[in-house]
Amino acid sequence: MTTPFANPLLATPARPLPRAVAIIGAGTIGPDIGYYLKSALPDLKLYLVDVSQKSVEAALLRFAEYSRKAVARGKMSEADAKAVITNLYGTLDYADFYWVDAAATENLPLKRRIFAQIEAVVRPDALITSNTSSLPAEQIFSEMKHPERATVTHFFAPAWRNPAVEVIRWEKADPAVVEYLRWVFCTTGKVPLVTADVACFMLDRIFDNWCNESAMLLDRATAAEVDSVAAEFVHAGPFFVLNMAHGNPIITETNTLQADEEGEHYRPAAVFRSVDTWVTVSPGKRVEVAPATAQAVRERLLGILFSQSVDIVDRKIGDSADLDLGCRLALGFKNGPLDLMRSLGEQTTGRALIRLREERPGMPMPERPFDAYQGFLRHILVDDLGDVKVITLRRPEAMNALHDEMNDEILSVIRRFENDPKVSGFVLTGYGTRAFCAGGDIGRFVDMLGDAPASEQYARDCSRLLVHLDRMKKPVVAALNGMALGGGFELAARCHGIVALKRAWIQMPEVTLGIVHGIGAMVVPYRRWPHATHTFNSMLRTAERLKAGRAHELGVIDALADDYEQLIALAVARVGQLAGKVKPIGDAPVNVTIEPVEARAASGQILSRECIDLMEQAILEAAAAQSFAEALEVGYKAFGLSACIDSAREGITSFKEKRAPDFSKTK
């Protein structure tokens, strides 16, 4: 069998996107799955099937209410909202569907009966999936006549918004079905995570045991105390989440399943059967906890988190990077468990595991040394297309924005293979269909406001990948699969070629934050495409968008694609065209003219005059510099200076506070 691509969108799908889907079960999560599908695929025919007419009618009303709220919040147009409720049907009968997903109750005999009925009436090539958080596919589908077309797809609440979805790879499933589902989910905005077919799969092994361990701690702490301690690691404590999800029966059910299959140490806490609602604190609030109690709770929570995580890795239930990403996306952890192990260190990790082993004997322990759990790429995917390495930026929660570790991972892969004669070059692209890269992570910059030397050095440090690209002999091509913002375009501009989807666009929004561009935007475009000076002046000073079509006309983009498959094919072909022809960015000064501009963004936002003046001065100085390296230094210094102007503090602070900046009181 061919090894699957790490990036699901690199696969050639065995069939087109679905035209008709039936959701069996119109109760809690079924309609949410359907709403996600209709929002992503407006032309889809969607059938909500249930034994209760009342449930069907309530589900249809939920669609209308969801779409109404989306329009009111500016998240959806009136036309899109109308499309969501068009070709939407409620029924008590099965039909001739293309894809059937059963989101009915977690009852194994009932699920088997439902799938037997489905298989008897649906078309022979219809895919059949079950949304379940715990029941293995082998148990659900093994009695079907054609189990090869069936698997589990585990959504997380709320299914219409939460991006994570587990896709289960099991013995009887056709691998092409699993890869098709990964492609569909990624195409429609989800983040598919493949797991092995075990009870509770990957992420619910984390969540269920995190919650069960919390209940086991009630012999020494209250629910509010446990949630207060847990707030160090999660956005919402376990008992608060259980209240929100009415999750006590779920933990009882799932941990009973794990106990029956893997040992009594997984048996659910008895208290779940006697409590309906927990008395606890909401996110952002806490109660005081005695130091000894806090330490005990903290170590036990860390112990169960690390125990389940190393077990998942050791048994190959899921991929290390998927585990960390899934815990952040689906479960609300502030950091993935393997990242947390790394940041806390071997001593703290070991102490937590020792406490768990002593107080909760039987729980899995690491089978390998501490460092063996850390040697993986966290934020990028690497695939081979012939002799080209395709590097995919994967930070979906931040629209693939760059940060230090992602930069270093990209650089490590390039350094590893740039001298390999079997590798002709590299393609950089973004995960999913929305963004190539939404710029740089400004988190660290907040602490540097007012410190010009530190900010200048920060810009210089953030350029280490870009400077390496400048010196390369083998070609690197950027494939813009969506928006390229700020540092995202600065990365693309340092690649030796750029191809893009026709719907892609570029924007440099730094001026709307009251800062200048730090890693090359005031230098590189003017030297690579000097004929487009006027366009770049507008982009940098007013945050004007540049659509891919216009960028192609200007020669900034080499080729345009209609779809993702064509995009990657064009990028790989461009690598071949550039082989042996990579030219460095020139040292010669360039002639740049800057016309006066009002301190107002293309969107109408009032901007900082001081920021624009600093930017214009840097553009002119960089253009006149006698070498490319000298020009880059001009940009670094200007970025440092911008950290000390009033507009930078207002812009960055407003961004962190999620409000519009007010530059009226700045210079």
VEXBAPA-184311 format. One record per residue (C-alpha): residue number from 1; x, y, z. Coordinates in steps of 0.02 Angstrom, whole numbers, plus 50000, padded with zeros to 5 digits. Example, Ala and Ser with C-alpha at 12.3 -4.5 7.8 and 13.67 -1.06 7.14 Angstrom:
// VEXBAPA-184311
resi, X, Y, Z
1, 50615, 49775, 50390
2, 50684, 49947, 50357
END
This chain:
// VEXBAPA-184311
resi, X, Y, Z
1, 50000, 50000, 50000
2, 50062, 50175, 49957
3, 50110, 50276, 50111
4, 49977, 50411, 50140
5, 50027, 50592, 50122
6, 50049, 50687, 50285
7, 49956, 50832, 50203
8, 49784, 50761, 50158
9, 49761, 50882, 50013
10, 49909, 50809, 49918
11, 49811, 50650, 49886
12, 49711, 50628, 49727
13, 49537, 50585, 49791
14, 49454, 50425, 49735
15, 49290, 50517, 49711
16, 49230, 50698, 49708
17, 49159, 50793, 49855
18, 48995, 50718, 49915
19, 48834, 50773, 49831
20, 48714, 50696, 49957
21, 48739, 50651, 50141
22, 48620, 50576, 50267
23, 48642, 50605, 50453
24, 48558, 50468, 50555
25, 48511, 50543, 50721
26, 48440, 50719, 50732
27, 48468, 50742, 50917
28, 48622, 50827, 50990
29, 48776, 50813, 50880
30, 48698, 50753, 50717
31, 48626, 50922, 50665
32, 48790, 51007, 50711
33, 48885, 50890, 50595
34, 48758, 50926, 50460
35, 48771, 51114, 50484
36, 48959, 51105, 50463
37, 48938, 51006, 50302
38, 48806, 51123, 50229
39, 48908, 51277, 50275
40, 49061, 51207, 50188
41, 48967, 51128, 50041
42, 48815, 51240, 50006
43, 48756, 51136, 49857
44, 48753, 50976, 49959
45, 48589, 50884, 49980
46, 48577, 50845, 50165
47, 48452, 50728, 50245
48, 48421, 50725, 50433
49, 48349, 50556, 50479
50, 48272, 50509, 50645
51, 48135, 50398, 50715
52, 48058, 50552, 50796
53, 47970, 50683, 50691
54, 47988, 50805, 50835
55, 48178, 50782, 50834
56, 48184, 50809, 50647
57, 48083, 50970, 50658
58, 48191, 51035, 50801
59, 48349, 50999, 50699
60, 48283, 51095, 50549
61, 48244, 51242, 50662
62, 48420, 51234, 50731
63, 48492, 51257, 50556
64, 48386, 51411, 50530
65, 48436, 51481, 50700
66, 48622, 51447, 50673
67, 48622, 51531, 50503
68, 48522, 51680, 50569
69, 48649, 51709, 50708
70, 48793, 51691, 50585
71, 48720, 51829, 50476
72, 48688, 51941, 50626
73, 48870, 51922, 50680
74, 48938, 51955, 50507
75, 49004, 51777, 50490
76, 48892, 51732, 50343
77, 48806, 51823, 50201
78, 48618, 51816, 50173
79, 48649, 51714, 50015
80, 48756, 51588, 50107
81, 48628, 51575, 50246
82, 48494, 51537, 50119
83, 48603, 51403, 50041
84, 48624, 51319, 50210
85, 48437, 51287, 50226
86, 48412, 51245, 50041
87, 48416, 51060, 49993
88, 48396, 51019, 50177
89, 48273, 50881, 50214
90, 48205, 50799, 50370
91, 48143, 50621, 50352
92, 48102, 50462, 50446
93, 48164, 50352, 50303
94, 48333, 50306, 50229
95, 48365, 50342, 50045
96, 48492, 50325, 49905
97, 48635, 50421, 49984
98, 48815, 50454, 49936
99, 48878, 50459, 50115
100, 48787, 50409, 50275
101, 48846, 50460, 50448
102, 48761, 50388, 50601
103, 48765, 50505, 50749
104, 48642, 50404, 50849
105, 48658, 50353, 51032
106, 48813, 50262, 51100
107, 48722, 50095, 51103
108, 48816, 49955, 51014
109, 48668, 49839, 50973
110, 48567, 49989, 50912
111, 48711, 50051, 50804
112, 48733, 49878, 50727
113, 48547, 49869, 50690
114, 48549, 50043, 50612
115, 48696, 49999, 50499
116, 48616, 49836, 50445
117, 48462, 49935, 50394
118, 48567, 50068, 50307
119, 48670, 49941, 50210
120, 48513, 49857, 50147
121, 48446, 50014, 50062
122, 48588, 50131, 50014
123, 48679, 50129, 49848
124, 48825, 50005, 49834
125, 48960, 50139, 49831
126, 48891, 50243, 49976
127, 49014, 50275, 50116
128, 48954, 50236, 50292
129, 49027, 50317, 50447
130, 48982, 50321, 50630
131, 49011, 50465, 50748
132, 49062, 50389, 50913
133, 49183, 50442, 51047
134, 49226, 50269, 51111
135, 49159, 50117, 51018
136, 49290, 50038, 50904
137, 49248, 50019, 50720
138, 49281, 49831, 50731
139, 49138, 49814, 50854
140, 49018, 49923, 50755
141, 49048, 49869, 50576
142, 49119, 49692, 50580
143, 48949, 49612, 50545
144, 48917, 49717, 50389
145, 48921, 49635, 50218
146, 49039, 49769, 50152
147, 49137, 49837, 50301
148, 49273, 49903, 50185
149, 49168, 50059, 50150
150, 49139, 50100, 50333
151, 49236, 50181, 50474
152, 49218, 50294, 50625
153, 49230, 50482, 50612
154, 49234, 50561, 50785
155, 49181, 50744, 50792
156, 49203, 50857, 50943
157, 49076, 50978, 51013
158, 49020, 51094, 50946
159, 49042, 50995, 50786
160, 49000, 51141, 50672
161, 49142, 51245, 50745
162, 49271, 51130, 50825
163, 49397, 51093, 50686
164, 49460, 50925, 50749
165, 49390, 50759, 50687
166, 49465, 50589, 50715
167, 49462, 50466, 50570
168, 49486, 50287, 50621
169, 49599, 50170, 50522
170, 49545, 49991, 50555
171, 49582, 49820, 50484
172, 49434, 49798, 50367
173, 49417, 49976, 50304
174, 49478, 50013, 50129
175, 49628, 50129, 50151
176, 49561, 50233, 50006
177, 49405, 50270, 50110
178, 49510, 50335, 50254
179, 49614, 50444, 50138
180, 49459, 50509, 50049
181, 49382, 50560, 50215
182, 49543, 50648, 50266
183, 49539, 50742, 50101
184, 49355, 50789, 50119
185, 49376, 50850, 50297
186, 49531, 50952, 50258
187, 49449, 51025, 50102
188, 49299, 51079, 50204
189, 49396, 51162, 50344
190, 49419, 51023, 50470
191, 49582, 50952, 50539
192, 49573, 50762, 50518
193, 49677, 50660, 50641
194, 49701, 50476, 50602
195, 49697, 50355, 50749
196, 49704, 50168, 50778
197, 49546, 50070, 50815
198, 49550, 50058, 51004
199, 49423, 50103, 51136
200, 49405, 50293, 51148
201, 49531, 50314, 51006
202, 49660, 50450, 51041
203, 49587, 50612, 51109
204, 49449, 50539, 51217
205, 49578, 50432, 51303
206, 49653, 50597, 51359
207, 49490, 50685, 51401
208, 49397, 50542, 51485
209, 49542, 50493, 51596
210, 49580, 50675, 51636
211, 49401, 50691, 51698
212, 49400, 50522, 51785
213, 49562, 50562, 51875
214, 49488, 50727, 51930
215, 49342, 50635, 52009
216, 49464, 50515, 52094
217, 49544, 50668, 52175
218, 49384, 50718, 52264
219, 49446, 50624, 52416
220, 49569, 50766, 52446
221, 49501, 50917, 52352
222, 49336, 50995, 52298
223, 49283, 51008, 52116
224, 49316, 51195, 52122
225, 49491, 51164, 52191
226, 49530, 51037, 52056
227, 49469, 51155, 51919
228, 49572, 51296, 51995
229, 49731, 51191, 51988
230, 49690, 51125, 51814
231, 49674, 51304, 51748
232, 49863, 51307, 51730
233, 49846, 51183, 51587
234, 49671, 51202, 51512
235, 49556, 51345, 51467
236, 49413, 51265, 51564
237, 49427, 51145, 51710
238, 49366, 50964, 51696
239, 49215, 50985, 51809
240, 49160, 51144, 51722
241, 49169, 51052, 51555
242, 49073, 50904, 51625
243, 48935, 51023, 51678
244, 48930, 51103, 51507
245, 48925, 50936, 51415
246, 48816, 50841, 51541
247, 48963, 50724, 51534
248, 48950, 50618, 51691
249, 48859, 50474, 51603
250, 48983, 50484, 51459
251, 49134, 50461, 51573
252, 49046, 50316, 51660
253, 49014, 50233, 51493
254, 49182, 50263, 51410
255, 49289, 50219, 51560
256, 49187, 50063, 51590
257, 49229, 50014, 51411
258, 49414, 50046, 51441
259, 49410, 49952, 51606
260, 49328, 49801, 51526
261, 49457, 49797, 51387
262, 49617, 49859, 51472
263, 49604, 49839, 51660
264, 49519, 49892, 51821
265, 49628, 50046, 51840
266, 49517, 50127, 51708
267, 49355, 50093, 51805
268, 49254, 50256, 51820
269, 49240, 50345, 51987
270, 49082, 50292, 52078
271, 49038, 50474, 52113
272, 48988, 50499, 51930
273, 48832, 50394, 51961
274, 48771, 50501, 52106
275, 48807, 50681, 52051
276, 48715, 50777, 51915
277, 48802, 50947, 51927
278, 48969, 50995, 52001
279, 48995, 51148, 52112
280, 49144, 51230, 52031
281, 49216, 51391, 51960
282, 49201, 51460, 51784
283, 49352, 51489, 51672
284, 49458, 51635, 51730
285, 49405, 51616, 51911
286, 49482, 51512, 52047
287, 49474, 51471, 52231
288, 49621, 51464, 52349
289, 49697, 51292, 52367
290, 49812, 51238, 52507
291, 49989, 51214, 52440
292, 50001, 51028, 52484
293, 49831, 50994, 52406
294, 49875, 51095, 52251
295, 50037, 50997, 52228
296, 49950, 50830, 52246
297, 49812, 50877, 52123
298, 49936, 50952, 52001
299, 50048, 50800, 52000
300, 49904, 50678, 51981
301, 49829, 50777, 51837
302, 49998, 50788, 51752
303, 50028, 50605, 51789
304, 49869, 50545, 51703
305, 49897, 50665, 51557
306, 50074, 50603, 51528
307, 50028, 50421, 51560
308, 49894, 50421, 51426
309, 50003, 50522, 51307
310, 50153, 50407, 51311
311, 50036, 50257, 51297
312, 49960, 50332, 51139
313, 50133, 50357, 51065
314, 50204, 50191, 51122
315, 50057, 50091, 51054
316, 50050, 50196, 50895
317, 49869, 50242, 50929
318, 49903, 50413, 50856
319, 50040, 50525, 50790
320, 50138, 50632, 50914
321, 50106, 50795, 50823
322, 49922, 50751, 50799
323, 49908, 50714, 50984
324, 49975, 50884, 51035
325, 49874, 50976, 50902
326, 49714, 50881, 50942
327, 49728, 50917, 51128
328, 49739, 51103, 51089
329, 49604, 51108, 50957
330, 49476, 50984, 51022
331, 49502, 50979, 51210
332, 49554, 51156, 51255
333, 49727, 51120, 51323
334, 49840, 51272, 51321
335, 49986, 51164, 51263
336, 49994, 50989, 51196
337, 50045, 50856, 51324
338, 50211, 50815, 51240
339, 50251, 51001, 51229
340, 50206, 51015, 51413
341, 50323, 50871, 51455
342, 50462, 50962, 51364
343, 50432, 51130, 51448
344, 50416, 51055, 51624
345, 50568, 50946, 51601
346, 50612, 50766, 51641
347, 50618, 50788, 51830
348, 50443, 50863, 51848
349, 50371, 50742, 51722
350, 50450, 50594, 51811
351, 50387, 50651, 51981
352, 50208, 50662, 51917
353, 50218, 50489, 51839
354, 50292, 50414, 51997
355, 50149, 50485, 52102
356, 50023, 50414, 51979
357, 50106, 50244, 51980
358, 50105, 50238, 52171
359, 49928, 50304, 52196
360, 49845, 50230, 52042
361, 49938, 50066, 52004
362, 49913, 49992, 51832
363, 49913, 50152, 51731
364, 50031, 50150, 51579
365, 50209, 50211, 51606
366, 50338, 50266, 51476
367, 50424, 50127, 51380
368, 50564, 50238, 51317
369, 50680, 50375, 51382
370, 50608, 50549, 51406
371, 50696, 50623, 51253
372, 50626, 50488, 51139
373, 50454, 50568, 51153
374, 50515, 50738, 51090
375, 50597, 50701, 50922
376, 50457, 50751, 50803
377, 50405, 50898, 50695
378, 50265, 50989, 50783
379, 50212, 51125, 50662
380, 50252, 51066, 50486
381, 50216, 50914, 50378
382, 50342, 50845, 50254
383, 50296, 50746, 50098
384, 50384, 50686, 49942
385, 50318, 50721, 49767
386, 50446, 50640, 49655
387, 50612, 50723, 49696
388, 50530, 50876, 49775
389, 50504, 50898, 49962
390, 50335, 50978, 50002
391, 50336, 51066, 50169
392, 50164, 51111, 50237
393, 50146, 51243, 50372
394, 50021, 51171, 50497
395, 49959, 51286, 50633
396, 49773, 51287, 50589
397, 49723, 51374, 50750
398, 49829, 51524, 50696
399, 49801, 51512, 50507
400, 49977, 51441, 50491
401, 50060, 51596, 50566
402, 50247, 51585, 50588
403, 50334, 51577, 50755
404, 50510, 51534, 50809
405, 50487, 51346, 50819
406, 50400, 51334, 50651
407, 50539, 51437, 50571
408, 50668, 51321, 50647
409, 50575, 51165, 50589
410, 50565, 51227, 50410
411, 50749, 51272, 50415
412, 50797, 51103, 50487
413, 50710, 51009, 50346
414, 50788, 51120, 50213
415, 50962, 51102, 50288
416, 50941, 50914, 50300
417, 50898, 50892, 50116
418, 50971, 51040, 50021
419, 51132, 50946, 49985
420, 51045, 50781, 49948
421, 51067, 50743, 49762
422, 50901, 50649, 49764
423, 50808, 50810, 49809
424, 50789, 50940, 49672
425, 50703, 51073, 49777
426, 50565, 51120, 49896
427, 50385, 51181, 49896
428, 50312, 51279, 50042
429, 50124, 51282, 50063
430, 49995, 51306, 50200
431, 49881, 51179, 50283
432, 49700, 51181, 50229
433, 49615, 51293, 50103
434, 49605, 51460, 50192
435, 49781, 51523, 50224
436, 49958, 51501, 50161
437, 50022, 51595, 50313
438, 49938, 51732, 50415
439, 50101, 51818, 50459
440, 50211, 51810, 50612
441, 50162, 51776, 50792
442, 50175, 51943, 50883
443, 50165, 51867, 51056
444, 50348, 51894, 51101
445, 50349, 52069, 51026
446, 50232, 52132, 51163
447, 50371, 52116, 51291
448, 50491, 52217, 51181
449, 50386, 52373, 51160
450, 50494, 52523, 51202
451, 50657, 52426, 51180
452, 50730, 52469, 51009
453, 50888, 52361, 51019
454, 50792, 52207, 51076
455, 50659, 52231, 50942
456, 50790, 52258, 50808
457, 50879, 52098, 50858
458, 50713, 52006, 50864
459, 50680, 52052, 50682
460, 50855, 51996, 50637
461, 50831, 51830, 50730
462, 50663, 51800, 50647
463, 50748, 51816, 50478
464, 50864, 51667, 50498
465, 50757, 51557, 50385
466, 50736, 51695, 50256
467, 50922, 51735, 50250
468, 50957, 51551, 50222
469, 50834, 51549, 50076
470, 50929, 51697, 50002
471, 51088, 51594, 49996
472, 51017, 51432, 49929
473, 51065, 51352, 49764
474, 50916, 51235, 49754
475, 50747, 51316, 49718
476, 50611, 51343, 49846
477, 50438, 51383, 49778
478, 50294, 51455, 49880
479, 50122, 51384, 49838
480, 49993, 51508, 49902
481, 49839, 51405, 49944
482, 49751, 51554, 50022
483, 49791, 51720, 50104
484, 49971, 51772, 50134
485, 49979, 51907, 50267
486, 50127, 52007, 50330
487, 50267, 51886, 50370
488, 50179, 51757, 50262
489, 50212, 51862, 50108
490, 50386, 51904, 50171
491, 50420, 51717, 50174
492, 50346, 51691, 50000
493, 50446, 51838, 49931
494, 50609, 51756, 49984
495, 50563, 51596, 49893
496, 50632, 51584, 49717
497, 50461, 51566, 49637
498, 50279, 51592, 49686
499, 50124, 51507, 49620
500, 49949, 51536, 49689
501, 49767, 51489, 49683
502, 49667, 51615, 49585
503, 49568, 51659, 49741
504, 49724, 51690, 49846
505, 49772, 51865, 49902
506, 49914, 51957, 49987
507, 49905, 52092, 50120
508, 50031, 52182, 50230
509, 49929, 52236, 50382
510, 50071, 52290, 50498
511, 50033, 52475, 50474
512, 49860, 52445, 50549
513, 49951, 52389, 50707
514, 50057, 52545, 50711
515, 50220, 52456, 50668
516, 50330, 52435, 50515
517, 50377, 52272, 50429
518, 50527, 52188, 50509
519, 50588, 52045, 50400
520, 50605, 52110, 50225
521, 50443, 52183, 50157
522, 50518, 52359, 50147
523, 50666, 52289, 50050
524, 50637, 52129, 49951
525, 50485, 52172, 49843
526, 50568, 52332, 49780
527, 50725, 52238, 49728
528, 50638, 52087, 49651
529, 50496, 52178, 49563
530, 50549, 52362, 49548
531, 50418, 52395, 49413
532, 50282, 52366, 49545
533, 50344, 52500, 49665
534, 50179, 52595, 49665
535, 50084, 52437, 49713
536, 50203, 52396, 49855
537, 50194, 52575, 49919
538, 50006, 52557, 49934
539, 50014, 52385, 50012
540, 50138, 52435, 50146
541, 50068, 52607, 50189
542, 49880, 52575, 50175
543, 49866, 52385, 50196
544, 49788, 52373, 50023
545, 49755, 52194, 49967
546, 49840, 52124, 49813
547, 49737, 51990, 49728
548, 49826, 51843, 49649
549, 49769, 51890, 49474
550, 49844, 52064, 49485
551, 50002, 51995, 49566
552, 50018, 51878, 49417
553, 50002, 52024, 49297
554, 50142, 52112, 49391
555, 50254, 51959, 49383
556, 50254, 51936, 49572
557, 50164, 51770, 49551
558, 50230, 51653, 49416
559, 50072, 51551, 49383
560, 49891, 51534, 49440
561, 49794, 51377, 49480
562, 49608, 51337, 49485
563, 49620, 51209, 49625
564, 49738, 51136, 49753
565, 49793, 50988, 49648
566, 49841, 51103, 49505
567, 49925, 51223, 49626
568, 50044, 51090, 49691
569, 50076, 51024, 49515
570, 50124, 51200, 49459
571, 50237, 51222, 49610
572, 50328, 51058, 49577
573, 50347, 51104, 49393
574, 50415, 51274, 49442
575, 50547, 51190, 49550
576, 50601, 51095, 49395
577, 50605, 51253, 49289
578, 50714, 51343, 49418
579, 50838, 51200, 49442
580, 51012, 51269, 49414
581, 50943, 51443, 49382
582, 50919, 51513, 49557
583, 50978, 51693, 49562
584, 51013, 51791, 49721
585, 50925, 51954, 49756
586, 51033, 52092, 49684
587, 51149, 52208, 49780
588, 51126, 52357, 49667
589, 51022, 52503, 49732
590, 50851, 52527, 49656
591, 50758, 52686, 49610
592, 50604, 52708, 49720
593, 50486, 52857, 49719
594, 50358, 52881, 49856
595, 50209, 52996, 49833
596, 50122, 53072, 49984
597, 49979, 52970, 50056
598, 49841, 53006, 50182
599, 49860, 52916, 50349
600, 49710, 52806, 50314
601, 49702, 52620, 50273
602, 49617, 52551, 50118
603, 49481, 52492, 50238
604, 49454, 52670, 50301
605, 49543, 52645, 50468
606, 49639, 52797, 50531
607, 49825, 52759, 50538
608, 49976, 52831, 50627
609, 50065, 52968, 50529
610, 50224, 52937, 50628
611, 50223, 52753, 50581
612, 50198, 52791, 50396
613, 50338, 52920, 50398
614, 50457, 52795, 50478
615, 50408, 52665, 50348
616, 50435, 52783, 50201
617, 50606, 52834, 50266
618, 50658, 52652, 50285
619, 50597, 52607, 50109
620, 50699, 52746, 50032
621, 50855, 52709, 50136
622, 50846, 52524, 50096
623, 50823, 52557, 49910
624, 50980, 52666, 49911
625, 51085, 52540, 50010
626, 51240, 52477, 49920
627, 51206, 52294, 49958
628, 51058, 52182, 49993
629, 51126, 52139, 50166
630, 51143, 52324, 50207
631, 50964, 52354, 50149
632, 50899, 52216, 50264
633, 50989, 52299, 50409
634, 50894, 52460, 50372
635, 50732, 52362, 50390
636, 50785, 52281, 50555
637, 50832, 52449, 50629
638, 50668, 52529, 50573
639, 50572, 52388, 50654
640, 50666, 52421, 50816
641, 50625, 52606, 50807
642, 50442, 52568, 50774
643, 50434, 52473, 50939
644, 50463, 52639, 51027
645, 50328, 52745, 50948
646, 50158, 52771, 51029
647, 50063, 52690, 50888
648, 50152, 52523, 50914
649, 50096, 52510, 51094
650, 49917, 52557, 51048
651, 49913, 52441, 50897
652, 49987, 52288, 50980
653, 49886, 52313, 51139
654, 49724, 52329, 51041
655, 49766, 52171, 50944
656, 49792, 52072, 51104
657, 49632, 52145, 51177
658, 49536, 52106, 51016
659, 49478, 52285, 50989
660, 49503, 52416, 50853
661, 49656, 52527, 50881
662, 49635, 52713, 50911
663, 49781, 52808, 50837
664, 49699, 52979, 50859
665, 49804, 53014, 51015
666, 49966, 52955, 50938
667, 50081, 53055, 50827
END
